[in-house]
Amino acid sequence: MKNLLFLSSATALFSSTSASGVDSATWEQDLVTAWESIGDCSPSTGICSQCGLGVAVVDLNGPNGLETRVYNAGPGDREAPWGPDNHWEIASVTKPFTAVAMLVLEDEGILTRDTTIGELLPCDWEKANSDVASIKLIEIVTHLSGLPAQPPDRGPSIGGNPFADYTEDRLCTSLLKLNGLPTRGRYSYSNYAYGTLGYALTLAIDPVNPPMKILSSEPS
């Protein structure tokens, strides 16, 4: 992989029309055109020496059913400073996939959005310092759970992954030690909450006979 210093915007869009009802392909192209209209990447900020826009669109209601579209653009009339051999982390683009997985399991009757993490995670909840076990899955999906943005005990990255050594025991220990949920009920973005949700969902799935919708990107 080539080494590039760039500022990118990696976005997953799940829609066929915008909020205003404009055709998806129109506002997708408008987004790319707006990016291309900037003159340069402003390297004086120290953030990047190259920049570009990368957008992946998953259209569930395309003319031929499920469709995907990919856009790459650089500033001005230049090409984006990456190609098919470049890779970068998709980071929080995984959050909508996690939320959709929860809805699929609800549709399959395996759980509901009101299921609590206390029902799924094998933690010793009697030792909890707060009412963390009562957090509902829907509270996590909507960032209303009150969990902090990051795990309080998150250690150093391993191979670039800050959660590589984050085990079930560590997750339970950190949840039990939380002293209250002061932001619960108010929007507060949390990687910690979504990581907890993702792991909890894996415990709800039968590994021998998982729901087919989890295994396939085909719309039902």
N, CA, C and O of each residue as an XYZ file, in Angstrom:
880
protein
N       0.849     -1.194      0.000
C       0.000      0.000      0.000
C       0.881      1.240      0.000
O       1.845      1.310      0.762
N       0.575      2.189     -0.819
C       1.326      3.429     -0.877
C       1.082      4.247      0.379
O      -0.007      4.230      0.952
N       2.121      4.967      0.794
C       1.975      5.834      1.948
C       1.538      7.210      1.490
O       2.269      7.893      0.772
N       0.355      7.617      1.899
C      -0.179      8.915      1.524
C      -0.609      9.655      2.774
O      -1.150      9.061      3.706
N      -0.367     10.947      2.786
C      -0.879     11.777      3.857
C      -2.038     12.563      3.275
O      -1.835     13.471      2.470
N      -3.234     12.223      3.675
C      -4.383     12.907      3.091
C      -5.509     12.998      4.107
O      -5.559     12.241      5.076
N      -6.381     13.910      3.873
C      -7.596     14.045      4.667
C      -8.737     13.535      3.818
O      -9.005     14.069      2.742
N      -9.404     12.512      4.291
C     -10.473     11.915      3.490
C     -11.782     11.954      4.242
O     -11.821     12.024      5.471
N     -12.843     11.907      3.480
C     -14.175     11.783      4.078
C     -14.773     10.502      3.549
O     -15.177     10.431      2.388
N     -14.831      9.482      4.397
C     -15.388      8.193      3.990
C     -16.791      8.094      4.549
O     -16.985      8.063      5.764
N     -17.757      8.046      3.670
C     -19.148      8.130      4.106
C     -19.973      7.011      3.496
O     -19.864      6.733      2.302
N     -20.793      6.371      4.310
C     -21.734      5.376      3.787
C     -23.114      6.002      3.771
O     -23.590      6.495      4.793
N     -23.750      5.983      2.629
C     -25.082      6.581      2.502
C     -26.083      5.481      2.181
O     -25.935      4.772      1.186
N     -27.105      5.339      3.024
C     -28.119      4.333      2.814
C     -29.415      5.040      2.461
O     -30.188      5.394      3.351
N     -29.663      5.248      1.179
C     -30.872      5.964      0.807
C     -31.080      5.878     -0.687
O     -30.158      5.564     -1.440
N     -32.282      6.155     -1.102
C     -32.542      6.275     -2.533
C     -33.007      7.675     -2.878
O     -32.972      8.075     -4.042
N     -33.440      8.420     -1.881
C     -33.811      9.810     -2.091
C     -33.349     10.628     -0.913
O     -33.231     10.109      0.197
N     -33.089     11.882     -1.134
C     -32.702     12.764     -0.038
C     -33.937     13.183      0.739
O     -35.065     12.867      0.359
N     -33.706     13.904      1.841
C     -34.822     14.327      2.680
C     -35.791     15.212      1.913
O     -36.985     15.241      2.213
N     -35.278     15.933      0.924
C     -36.148     16.836      0.171
C     -36.820     16.149     -1.011
O     -37.564     16.780     -1.762
N     -36.557     14.849     -1.175
C     -37.177     14.115     -2.257
C     -36.401     14.176     -3.561
O     -36.860     13.651     -4.576
N     -35.221     14.813     -3.554
C     -34.406     14.888     -4.766
C     -33.836     13.516     -5.082
O     -33.441     12.787     -4.172
N     -33.789     13.158     -6.348
C     -33.234     11.882     -6.760
C     -31.841     11.698     -6.192
O     -31.027     12.621     -6.199
N     -31.572     10.486     -5.695
C     -30.304     10.216     -5.022
C     -29.099     10.539     -5.898
O     -28.156     11.191     -5.449
N     -29.133     10.081     -7.154
C     -27.985     10.302     -8.029
C     -27.691     11.786     -8.213
O     -26.537     12.169     -8.409
N     -28.728     12.626     -8.150
C     -28.547     14.069     -8.312
C     -27.789     14.669     -7.147
O     -26.816     15.396     -7.342
N     -28.236     14.364     -5.919
C     -27.543     14.976     -4.793
C     -26.199     14.324     -4.530
O     -25.317     14.946     -3.937
N     -26.027     13.081     -4.960
C     -24.702     12.458     -4.872
C     -23.712     13.228     -5.749
O     -22.606     13.554     -5.316
N     -24.124     13.512     -6.983
C     -23.244     14.236     -7.892
C     -23.026     15.665     -7.423
O     -21.940     16.218     -7.599
N     -24.056     16.270     -6.825
C     -23.897     17.612     -6.279
C     -22.844     17.625     -5.174
O     -22.066     18.573     -5.064
N     -22.823     16.584     -4.364
C     -21.832     16.474     -3.295
C     -20.423     16.418     -3.866
O     -19.521     17.109     -3.391
N     -20.243     15.597     -4.881
C     -18.927     15.470     -5.512
C     -18.528     16.789     -6.165
O     -17.384     17.226     -6.038
N     -19.468     17.422     -6.861
C     -19.178     18.693     -7.530
C     -18.771     19.761     -6.524
O     -17.856     20.544     -6.779
N     -19.451     19.792     -5.377
C     -19.112     20.769     -4.337
C     -17.698     20.549     -3.830
O     -16.965     21.508     -3.586
N     -17.317     19.302     -3.671
C     -15.956     19.010     -3.215
C     -14.928     19.449     -4.253
O     -13.908     20.048     -3.914
N     -15.203     19.148     -5.511
C     -14.264     19.482     -6.570
C     -14.094     20.985     -6.733
O     -13.104     21.435     -7.311
N     -15.046     21.769     -6.232
C     -14.974     23.219     -6.406
C     -13.967     23.886     -5.478
O     -13.597     25.039     -5.699
N     -13.508     23.166     -4.422
C     -12.512     23.782     -3.543
C     -11.183     23.843     -4.276
O     -10.871     22.971     -5.087
N     -10.407     24.867     -3.990
C      -9.189     25.085     -4.755
C      -8.033     24.200     -4.358
O      -7.298     23.714     -5.217
N      -7.860     23.983     -3.060
C      -6.713     23.215     -2.603
C      -7.036     22.601     -1.249
O      -8.128     22.793     -0.715
N      -6.077     21.862     -0.697
C      -6.306     21.169      0.568
C      -5.864     21.977      1.774
O      -5.976     21.505      2.906
N      -5.358     23.202      1.554
C      -4.873     24.036      2.653
C      -3.874     23.290      3.521
O      -4.116     23.098      4.712
N      -2.746     22.863      2.941
C      -1.753     22.124      3.734
C      -1.173     22.931      4.885
O      -0.530     22.360      5.765
N      -1.381     24.237      4.903
C      -0.867     25.060      5.992
C      -1.510     24.705      7.329
O      -0.989     25.060      8.386
N      -2.650     23.997      7.279
C      -3.294     23.592      8.528
C      -2.496     22.527      9.254
O      -2.680     22.312     10.451
N      -1.603     21.857      8.522
C      -0.837     20.784      9.120
C      -1.586     19.473      9.196
O      -1.038     18.472      9.657
N      -2.834     19.465      8.750
C      -3.633     18.249      8.819
C      -3.290     17.308      7.670
O      -3.245     16.092      7.853
N      -3.054     17.852      6.521
C      -2.829     16.989      5.372
C      -2.048     17.719      4.303
O      -2.015     18.949      4.260
N      -1.416     16.934      3.433
C      -0.769     17.499      2.269
C      -1.531     17.148      1.004
O      -1.332     17.762     -0.044
N      -2.398     16.164      1.107
C      -3.269     15.790      0.006
C      -4.650     15.516      0.577
O      -4.778     15.166      1.750
N      -5.674     15.671     -0.233
C      -7.006     15.395      0.275
C      -7.904     14.932     -0.856
O      -7.586     15.098     -2.034
N      -9.005     14.362     -0.484
C      -9.958     13.886     -1.462
C     -11.238     13.450     -0.789
O     -11.321     13.389      0.437
N     -12.227     13.149     -1.594
C     -13.518     12.698     -1.107
C     -13.780     11.293     -1.624
O     -13.665     11.031     -2.821
N     -14.132     10.394     -0.719
C     -14.519      9.049     -1.108
C     -15.898      8.748     -0.561
O     -16.107      8.830      0.650
N     -16.844      8.400     -1.418
C     -18.214      8.133     -0.991
C     -18.669      6.792     -1.553
O     -18.517      6.522     -2.745
N     -19.228      5.956     -0.682
C     -19.842      4.703     -1.108
C     -21.336      4.787     -0.822
O     -21.742      5.061      0.307
N     -22.136      4.554     -1.828
C     -23.591      4.618     -1.698
C     -24.168      3.215     -1.852
O     -23.880      2.523     -2.828
N     -24.976      2.801     -0.891
C     -25.707      1.543     -0.992
C     -27.180      1.908     -1.194
O     -27.842      2.380     -0.270
N     -27.675      1.689     -2.387
C     -29.050      2.053     -2.743
C     -29.906      0.790     -2.703
O     -29.758     -0.096     -3.545
N     -30.799      0.716     -1.725
C     -31.636     -0.468     -1.574
C     -32.780     -0.505     -2.569
O     -33.421     -1.541     -2.747
N     -33.042      0.630     -3.224
C     -34.201      0.720     -4.116
C     -33.808      1.214     -5.498
O     -34.506      2.035     -6.094
N     -32.694      0.716     -6.002
C     -32.278      1.098     -7.349
C     -33.169      0.479     -8.405
O     -33.974     -0.400     -8.096
N     -33.041      0.925     -9.658
C     -33.877      0.379    -10.743
C     -33.780     -1.139    -10.877
O     -34.730     -1.799    -11.295
N     -32.613     -1.683    -10.514
C     -32.408     -3.129    -10.611
C     -32.282     -3.778     -9.236
O     -31.652     -4.826     -9.089
N     -32.887     -3.146     -8.233
C     -32.779     -3.680     -6.879
C     -31.601     -3.059     -6.151
O     -31.340     -1.863     -6.284
N     -30.889     -3.875     -5.380
C     -29.742     -3.385     -4.629
C     -28.633     -2.917     -5.564
O     -28.187     -3.670     -6.430
N     -28.191     -1.680     -5.390
C     -27.124     -1.135     -6.212
C     -26.096     -0.443     -5.328
O     -26.433      0.080     -4.266
N     -24.861     -0.440     -5.762
C     -23.813      0.308     -5.072
C     -23.153      1.262     -6.059
O     -22.971      0.940     -7.233
N     -22.799      2.441     -5.560
C     -22.104      3.427     -6.383
C     -20.950      4.001     -5.572
O     -21.079      4.229     -4.369
N     -19.840      4.229     -6.229
C     -18.641      4.743     -5.560
C     -18.170      5.996     -6.281
O     -18.100      6.030     -7.509
N     -17.848      7.027     -5.502
C     -17.352      8.290     -6.061
C     -16.011      8.630     -5.412
O     -15.843      8.496     -4.200
N     -15.073      9.067     -6.227
C     -13.790      9.571     -5.746
C     -13.527     10.913     -6.411
O     -13.738     11.069     -7.614
N     -13.071     11.868     -5.637
C     -12.798     13.195     -6.204
C     -11.686     13.861     -5.425
O     -11.586     13.707     -4.208
N     -10.851     14.603     -6.134
C      -9.836     15.421     -5.505
C     -10.236     16.879     -5.598
O     -11.257     17.195     -6.209
N      -9.464     17.773     -5.013
C      -9.796     19.203     -5.078
C      -9.575     19.758     -6.474
O      -8.681     19.316     -7.197
N     -10.389     20.719     -6.843
C     -10.245     21.309     -8.169
C     -10.527     20.282     -9.245
O     -11.490     19.520     -9.157
N      -9.683     20.268    -10.259
C      -9.856     19.310    -11.353
C      -8.959     18.088    -11.208
O      -8.837     17.288    -12.136
N      -8.323     17.943    -10.025
C      -7.384     16.837     -9.842
C      -8.097     15.576     -9.372
O      -9.196     15.627     -8.819
N      -7.443     14.446     -9.608
C      -8.000     13.181     -9.165
C      -7.754     12.998     -7.671
O      -6.871     13.632     -7.093
N      -8.538     12.131     -7.062
C      -8.326     11.802     -5.655
C      -6.953     11.146     -5.497
O      -6.537     10.383     -6.368
N      -6.236     11.431     -4.393
C      -4.866     10.929     -4.221
C      -4.796      9.492     -3.718
O      -3.958      9.166     -2.877
N      -5.670      8.639     -4.231
C      -5.601      7.222     -3.902
C      -6.143      6.413     -5.050
O      -6.777      6.951     -5.958
N      -5.898      5.133     -5.013
C      -6.357      4.247     -6.062
C      -6.844      2.940     -5.472
O      -7.021      2.842     -4.258
N      -7.064      1.931     -6.309
C      -7.619      0.652     -5.834
C      -6.711     -0.100     -4.874
O      -7.167     -1.001     -4.171
N      -5.415      0.261     -4.834
C      -4.487     -0.441     -3.950
C      -4.364      0.209     -2.580
O      -3.650     -0.299     -1.715
N      -5.049      1.325     -2.375
C      -4.990      2.013     -1.088
C      -6.117      1.550     -0.171
O      -7.219      1.241     -0.625
N      -5.824      1.509      1.108
C      -6.812      1.099      2.104
C      -6.752      2.047      3.295
O      -5.692      2.572      3.637
N      -7.910      2.258      3.921
C      -7.933      2.980      5.183
C      -9.109      2.459      6.007
O     -10.034      1.842      5.478
N      -9.056      2.714      7.278
C     -10.095      2.233      8.167
C     -11.436      2.905      7.864
O     -11.494      4.107      7.605
N     -12.495      2.129      7.898
C     -13.816      2.716      7.659
C     -14.404      3.292      8.942
O     -15.432      3.968      8.910
N     -13.750      3.024     10.072
C     -14.078      3.679     11.335
C     -15.575      3.630     11.630
O     -16.170      2.553     11.633
N     -16.184      4.785     11.877
C     -17.571      4.815     12.357
C     -18.603      4.521     11.278
O     -19.803      4.539     11.548
N     -18.146      4.249     10.055
C     -19.086      3.760      9.046
C     -19.660      2.410      9.494
O     -20.713      1.988      9.016
N     -18.949      1.727     10.427
C     -19.460      0.455     10.935
C     -20.700      0.646     11.815
O     -21.461     -0.301     12.014
N     -20.911      1.837     12.337
C     -22.035      2.041     13.253
C     -23.396      1.801     12.590
O     -24.234      1.124     13.186
N     -23.657      2.326     11.379
C     -24.955      2.002     10.771
C     -25.125      0.521     10.502
O     -26.243      0.009     10.570
N     -24.034     -0.185     10.195
C     -24.142     -1.636      9.994
C     -24.540     -2.324     11.301
O     -25.351     -3.250     11.302
N     -23.962     -1.864     12.411
C     -24.292     -2.438     13.713
C     -25.756     -2.175     14.051
O     -26.452     -3.062     14.543
N     -26.224     -0.951     13.786
C     -27.623     -0.613     14.052
C     -28.560     -1.462     13.198
O     -29.586     -1.936     13.685
N     -28.211     -1.655     11.926
C     -29.042     -2.476     11.046
C     -29.067     -3.923     11.533
O     -30.106     -4.581     11.476
N     -27.911     -4.425     12.018
C     -27.865     -5.790     12.544
C     -28.826     -5.951     13.715
O     -29.489     -6.981     13.842
N     -28.902     -4.928     14.577
C     -29.835     -4.983     15.698
C     -31.272     -5.060     15.197
O     -32.078     -5.817     15.737
N     -31.596     -4.282     14.168
C     -32.955     -4.284     13.617
C     -33.280     -5.613     12.942
O     -34.420     -6.076     12.992
N     -32.275     -6.227     12.308
C     -32.484     -7.546     11.693
C     -32.809     -8.579     12.767
O     -33.719     -9.391     12.598
N     -32.066     -8.548     13.871
C     -32.324     -9.499     14.953
C     -33.687     -9.263     15.581
O     -34.348    -10.203     16.024
N     -34.105     -7.997     15.617
C     -35.448     -7.701     16.110
C     -36.492     -8.269     15.154
O     -37.487     -8.849     15.588
N     -36.265     -8.103     13.858
C     -37.191     -8.611     12.851
C     -37.295    -10.133     12.909
O     -38.341    -10.708     12.611
N     -36.181    -10.782     13.301
C     -36.155    -12.239     13.401
C     -36.747    -12.728     14.722
O     -36.877    -13.934     14.931
N     -37.108    -11.803     15.615
C     -37.687    -12.199     16.890
C     -36.675    -12.661     17.918
O     -37.045    -13.270     18.922
N     -35.395    -12.379     17.680
C     -34.338    -12.823     18.590
C     -34.205    -11.871     19.777
O     -33.867    -12.295     20.882
N     -34.466    -10.611     19.554
C     -34.433     -9.603     20.603
C     -35.333     -8.451     20.194
O     -35.927     -8.482     19.116
N     -35.441     -7.442     21.033
C     -36.179     -6.236     20.678
C     -35.294     -5.037     20.948
O     -34.250     -5.154     21.591
N     -35.708     -3.903     20.465
C     -34.923     -2.692     20.703
C     -34.921     -2.313     22.177
O     -34.075     -1.536     22.619
N     -35.861     -2.856     22.935
C     -35.921     -2.591     24.367
C     -35.171     -3.626     25.196
O     -35.133     -3.532     26.423
N     -34.575     -4.613     24.529
C     -33.706     -5.551     25.237
C     -32.572     -4.768     25.889
O     -32.059     -3.818     25.298
N     -32.178     -5.154     27.096
C     -31.109     -4.443     27.798
C     -29.779     -5.180     27.650
O     -29.739     -6.378     27.371
N     -28.695     -4.431     27.844
C     -27.383     -5.087     27.764
C     -27.215     -6.066     28.924
O     -26.435     -7.014     28.835
N     -27.950     -5.834     30.014
C     -27.900     -6.762     31.134
C     -28.451     -8.126     30.797
O     -28.084     -9.124     31.417
N     -29.342     -8.172     29.803
C     -29.918     -9.444     29.368
C     -28.982    -10.204     28.437
O     -29.133    -11.414     28.265
N     -28.032     -9.521     27.841
C     -27.175    -10.148     26.836
C     -25.746    -10.387     27.308
O     -25.139    -11.398     26.953
N     -25.208     -9.481     28.094
C     -23.810     -9.596     28.515
C     -23.695    -10.380     29.817
O     -24.463    -10.141     30.749
N     -22.743    -11.317     29.897
C     -22.596    -12.170     31.078
C     -21.753    -11.516     32.178
O     -20.808    -12.120     32.685
N     -22.099    -10.290     32.539
C     -21.370     -9.570     33.580
C     -22.034     -9.819     34.937
O     -23.215    -10.160     35.001
N     -21.277     -9.650     36.011
C     -21.815     -9.812     37.359
C     -22.473     -8.493     37.763
O     -21.882     -7.684     38.479
N     -23.698     -8.291     37.296
C     -24.353     -6.990     37.421
C     -24.628     -6.581     38.864
O     -24.823     -5.397     39.139
N     -24.648     -7.527     39.779
C     -24.874     -7.181     41.184
C     -23.743     -6.326     41.748
O     -23.910     -5.648     42.762
N     -22.594     -6.366     41.083
C     -21.441     -5.590     41.533
C     -21.347     -4.227     40.848
O     -20.403     -3.477     41.090
N     -22.312     -3.907     40.002
C     -22.269     -2.652     39.247
C     -22.452     -1.446     40.161
O     -23.240     -1.477     41.106
N     -21.711     -0.387     39.861
C     -21.818      0.860     40.624
C     -22.964      1.738     40.140
O     -23.268      2.758     40.758
N     -23.597      1.354     39.045
C     -24.684      2.154     38.483
C     -25.707      1.232     37.843
O     -25.548      0.012     37.862
N     -26.750      1.811     37.282
C     -27.826      1.043     36.660
C     -27.507      0.740     35.199
O     -28.388      0.771     34.339
N     -26.251      0.450     34.933
C     -25.798      0.256     33.558
C     -26.473     -0.935     32.890
O     -26.669     -0.929     31.675
N     -26.832     -1.957     33.665
C     -27.443     -3.156     33.080
C     -28.796     -2.858     32.433
O     -29.260     -3.622     31.587
N     -29.426     -1.754     32.827
C     -30.764     -1.436     32.295
C     -30.711     -0.689     30.966
O     -31.759     -0.376     30.401
N     -29.520     -0.399     30.455
C     -29.404      0.328     29.183
C     -30.025     -0.498     28.061
O     -29.660     -1.656     27.858
N     -30.960      0.102     27.338
C     -31.626     -0.586     26.241
C     -30.812     -0.445     24.955
O     -30.077      0.525     24.773
N     -30.957     -1.421     24.079
C     -30.229     -1.399     22.811
C     -30.567     -0.158     21.993
O     -29.694      0.421     21.347
N     -31.825      0.247     22.021
C     -32.231      1.422     21.246
C     -31.573      2.685     21.801
O     -31.337      3.634     21.053
N     -31.275      2.710     23.098
C     -30.577      3.860     23.668
C     -29.160      3.959     23.115
O     -28.646      5.055     22.892
N     -28.537      2.811     22.895
C     -27.193      2.819     22.317
C     -27.249      3.261     20.863
O     -26.459      4.102     20.435
N     -28.192      2.689     20.097
C     -28.312      3.022     18.671
C     -28.496      4.524     18.476
O     -27.963      5.094     17.524
N     -29.243      5.164     19.364
C     -29.548      6.593     19.229
C     -28.619      7.490     20.051
O     -28.865      8.689     20.186
N     -27.563      6.907     20.594
C     -26.567      7.655     21.389
C     -27.191      8.355     22.598
O     -26.853      9.495     22.917
N     -28.105      7.649     23.260
C     -28.747      8.193     24.457
C     -28.440      7.356     25.701
O     -29.070      7.539     26.743
N     -27.484      6.449     25.595
C     -27.247      5.474     26.669
C     -26.589      6.061     27.902
O     -26.737      5.513     28.995
N     -25.866      7.162     27.754
C     -25.130      7.734     28.872
C     -23.734      7.164     29.029
O     -22.976      7.623     29.883
N     -23.378      6.176     28.226
C     -22.018      5.627     28.281
C     -21.031      6.659     27.754
O     -21.357      7.408     26.833
N     -19.821      6.712     28.327
C     -18.835      7.694     27.865
C     -18.409      7.450     26.424
O     -18.677      6.392     25.856
N     -17.749      8.431     25.846
C     -17.356      8.344     24.434
C     -16.401      7.191     24.173
O     -16.494      6.527     23.140
N     -15.482      6.950     25.103
C     -14.488      5.895     24.964
C     -14.467      5.041     26.231
O     -14.855      5.523     27.295
N     -14.022      3.785     26.143
C     -13.890      2.971     27.352
C     -12.929      3.632     28.338
O     -11.832      4.028     27.944
N     -13.307      3.758     29.590
C     -12.423      4.413     30.563
C     -11.080      3.727     30.712
O     -10.095      4.367     31.083
N     -11.027      2.417     30.425
C      -9.790      1.667     30.612
C      -9.122      1.302     29.291
O      -8.326      0.365     29.231
N      -9.445      2.034     28.245
C      -8.853      1.701     26.939
C      -7.343      1.841     26.996
O      -6.825      2.863     27.446
N      -6.643      0.824     26.544
C      -5.189      0.831     26.575
C      -4.583      1.302     25.274
O      -5.301      1.796     24.404
N      -3.259      1.160     25.120
C      -2.591      1.589     23.888
C      -2.995      0.721     22.702
O      -3.406     -0.428     22.866
N      -2.872      1.283     21.520
C      -3.226      0.553     20.305
C      -2.248     -0.587     20.058
O      -1.069     -0.504     20.400
N      -2.761     -1.638     19.464
C      -1.930     -2.764     19.034
C      -2.107     -2.906     17.536
O      -3.191     -3.247     17.061
N      -1.052     -2.646     16.798
C      -1.150     -2.700     15.345
C      -2.120     -1.684     14.795
O      -2.746     -1.907     13.759
N      -2.247     -0.546     15.501
C      -3.151      0.506     15.055
C      -4.582      0.329     15.524
O      -5.429      1.177     15.244
N      -4.873     -0.762     16.237
C      -6.233     -1.033     16.713
C      -6.303     -0.787     18.220
O      -5.719     -1.552     18.987
N      -7.002      0.261     18.663
C      -7.071      0.572     20.097
C      -7.900     -0.420     20.898
O      -7.874     -0.396     22.128
N      -8.641     -1.296     20.210
C      -9.493     -2.258     20.907
C      -9.043     -3.701     20.686
O      -9.794     -4.634     20.969
N      -7.819     -3.890     20.182
C      -7.347     -5.231     19.837
C      -7.278     -6.150     21.057
O      -7.504     -7.355     20.943
N      -6.969     -5.585     22.212
C      -6.813     -6.395     23.423
C      -7.970     -6.181     24.393
O      -7.832     -6.410     25.595
N      -9.123     -5.735     23.859
C     -10.270     -5.457     24.720
C     -11.148     -6.691     24.801
O     -11.941     -6.958     23.898
N     -11.007     -7.440     25.880
C     -11.691     -8.720     26.038
C     -13.059     -8.547     26.701
O     -13.415     -7.458     27.152
N     -13.806     -9.634     26.747
C     -15.100     -9.618     27.431
C     -14.929     -9.272     28.909
O     -15.715     -8.509     29.470
N     -13.906     -9.834     29.528
C     -13.660     -9.542     30.945
C     -13.396     -8.049     31.160
O     -13.903     -7.456     32.112
N     -12.604     -7.447     30.273
C     -12.313     -6.026     30.403
C     -13.567     -5.183     30.184
O     -13.779     -4.178     30.862
N     -14.389     -5.601     29.236
C     -15.627     -4.878     28.981
C     -16.526     -4.910     30.219
O     -17.033     -3.876     30.653
N     -16.715     -6.091     30.774
C     -17.567     -6.206     31.965
C     -16.998     -5.416     33.133
O     -17.736     -4.729     33.839
N     -15.697     -5.509     33.338
C     -15.071     -4.788     34.453
C     -15.281     -3.288     34.323
O     -15.588     -2.610     35.304
N     -15.112     -2.769     33.100
C     -15.253     -1.321     32.897
C     -16.702     -0.876     33.074
O     -16.958      0.193     33.629
N     -17.654     -1.692     32.604
C     -19.068     -1.342     32.759
C     -19.471     -1.342     34.229
O     -20.213     -0.466     34.674
N     -18.985     -2.319     34.977
C     -19.348     -2.422     36.392
C     -18.774     -1.275     37.217
O     -19.346     -0.897     38.239
N     -17.644     -0.718     36.774
C     -16.995      0.343     37.526
C     -17.554      1.737     37.249
O     -17.212      2.691     37.949
N     -18.403      1.862     36.244
C     -18.929      3.185     35.909
C     -19.712      3.775     37.072
O     -20.573      3.114     37.653
N     -19.413      5.001     37.402
C     -20.114      5.688     38.495
C     -21.200      6.593     37.937
O     -21.016      7.803     37.807
N     -22.321      5.993     37.615
C     -23.433      6.762     37.098
C     -23.382      6.948     35.594
O     -22.366      6.698     34.946
N     -24.502      7.392     35.063
C     -24.653      7.652     33.631
C     -25.225      9.060     33.477
O     -26.395      9.218     33.130
N     -24.403     10.086     33.735
C     -24.916     11.461     33.819
C     -25.537     12.003     32.539
O     -26.374     12.903     32.597
N     -25.140     11.468     31.375
C     -25.701     11.995     30.126
C     -26.815     11.111     29.568
O     -27.271     11.334     28.447
N     -27.253     10.126     30.322
C     -28.287      9.224     29.813
C     -29.556     10.001     29.487
O     -30.010     10.833     30.272
N     -30.113      9.719     28.328
C     -31.313     10.417     27.883
C     -31.020     11.648     27.051
O     -31.926     12.222     26.448
N     -29.741     12.064     27.013
C     -29.319     13.182     26.168
C     -28.340     12.661     25.126
O     -27.565     11.745     25.398
N     -28.378     13.244     23.938
C     -27.487     12.783     22.874
C     -26.031     12.970     23.283
O     -25.603     14.075     23.617
N     -25.286     11.884     23.252
C     -23.853     11.926     23.555
C     -23.177     10.803     22.775
O     -23.324      9.628     23.110
N     -22.431     11.174     21.728
C     -21.817     10.212     20.805
C     -20.861      9.296     21.556
O     -20.036      9.767     22.338
N     -20.967      7.991     21.325
C     -20.168      7.045     22.093
C     -19.685      5.861     21.264
O     -20.483      5.043     20.807
N     -18.370      5.781     21.075
C     -17.767      4.596     20.478
C     -17.870      3.410     21.443
O     -18.094      2.272     21.029
N     -17.704      3.695     22.709
C     -17.790      2.678     23.765
C     -19.142      1.978     23.723
O     -19.210      0.753     23.818
N     -20.214      2.746     23.580
C     -21.556      2.172     23.557
C     -21.751      1.270     22.344
O     -22.302      0.176     22.463
N     -21.300      1.727     21.177
C     -21.497      0.919     19.973
C     -20.634     -0.333     19.988
O     -21.040     -1.369     19.462
N     -19.444     -0.252     20.585
C     -18.630     -1.447     20.737
C     -19.317     -2.452     21.644
O     -19.300     -3.655     21.384
N     -19.925     -1.943     22.718
C     -20.686     -2.793     23.628
C     -21.862     -3.430     22.910
O     -22.129     -4.619     23.081
N     -22.569     -2.637     22.103
C     -23.706     -3.148     21.345
C     -23.264     -4.236     20.377
O     -23.877     -5.301     20.307
N     -22.202     -3.965     19.635
C     -21.735     -4.938     18.653
C     -21.405     -6.279     19.283
O     -21.763     -7.333     18.758
N     -20.709     -6.223     20.430
C     -20.359     -7.477     21.095
C     -21.599     -8.167     21.650
O     -21.724     -9.388     21.555
N     -22.511     -7.399     22.225
C     -23.742     -7.975     22.766
C     -24.546     -8.684     21.680
O     -25.134     -9.736     21.929
N     -24.572     -8.116     20.487
C     -25.321     -8.739     19.388
C     -24.719    -10.078     18.987
O     -25.445    -11.008     18.635
N     -23.381    -10.178     19.040
C     -22.760    -11.456     18.678
C     -23.171    -12.549     19.652
O     -23.247    -13.717     19.272
N     -23.437    -12.186     20.906
C     -23.848    -13.180     21.899
C     -25.296    -13.607     21.701
O     -25.709    -14.672     22.159
N     -26.068    -12.760     21.008
C     -27.481    -13.076     20.774
C     -27.678    -13.974     19.558
O     -28.749    -14.556     19.381
N     -26.656    -14.088     18.726
C     -26.768    -14.848     17.480
C     -26.285    -16.287     17.695
O     -25.236    -16.518     18.296
N     -27.053    -17.230     17.205
C     -26.649    -18.632     17.216
C     -25.582    -18.815     16.138
O     -25.898    -18.697     14.954
N     -24.312    -19.103     16.510
C     -23.249    -19.208     15.500
C     -23.445    -20.359     14.527
O     -22.901    -20.339     13.423
N     -24.218    -21.363     14.928
C     -24.465    -22.510     14.053
C     -25.556    -22.197     13.034
O     -25.514    -22.675     11.901
N     -26.532    -21.390     13.449
C     -27.668    -21.093     12.573
C     -28.005    -19.606     12.642
O     -29.068    -19.239     13.143
N     -27.113    -18.745     12.144
C     -27.379    -17.305     12.212
C     -28.459    -16.891     11.227
O     -28.673    -17.577     10.228
N     -29.157    -15.766     11.491
C     -30.165    -15.280     10.537
C     -29.534    -15.034      9.169
O     -28.454    -14.450      9.079
N     -30.196    -15.475      8.116
C     -29.648    -15.313      6.764
C     -29.476    -13.860      6.394
O     -28.585    -13.521      5.615
N     -30.322    -12.982      6.945
C     -30.214    -11.568      6.607
C     -28.904    -10.967      7.112
O     -28.423     -9.972      6.570
N     -28.322    -11.582      8.165
C     -27.044    -11.118      8.674
C     -25.928    -11.491      7.709
O     -24.917    -10.794      7.624
N     -26.112    -12.598      6.977
C     -25.067    -13.113      6.108
C     -25.131    -12.524      4.708
O     -24.170    -12.652      3.948
N     -26.230    -11.885      4.348
C     -26.437    -11.443      2.975
C     -26.713     -9.958      2.917
O     -27.345     -9.395      3.811
N     -26.231     -9.322      1.852
C     -26.527     -7.909      1.631
C     -27.753     -7.731      0.746
O     -28.139     -6.603      0.438
N     -28.370     -8.840      0.334
C     -29.551     -8.742     -0.521
C     -30.723     -8.240      0.290
O     -30.962     -8.726      1.395
N     -31.471     -7.262     -0.243
C     -32.645     -6.767      0.481
C     -33.736     -7.813      0.520
O     -33.867     -8.617     -0.403
N     -34.529     -7.806      1.598
C     -35.627     -8.777      1.702
C     -36.856     -8.250      0.963
O     -37.890     -8.917      0.930
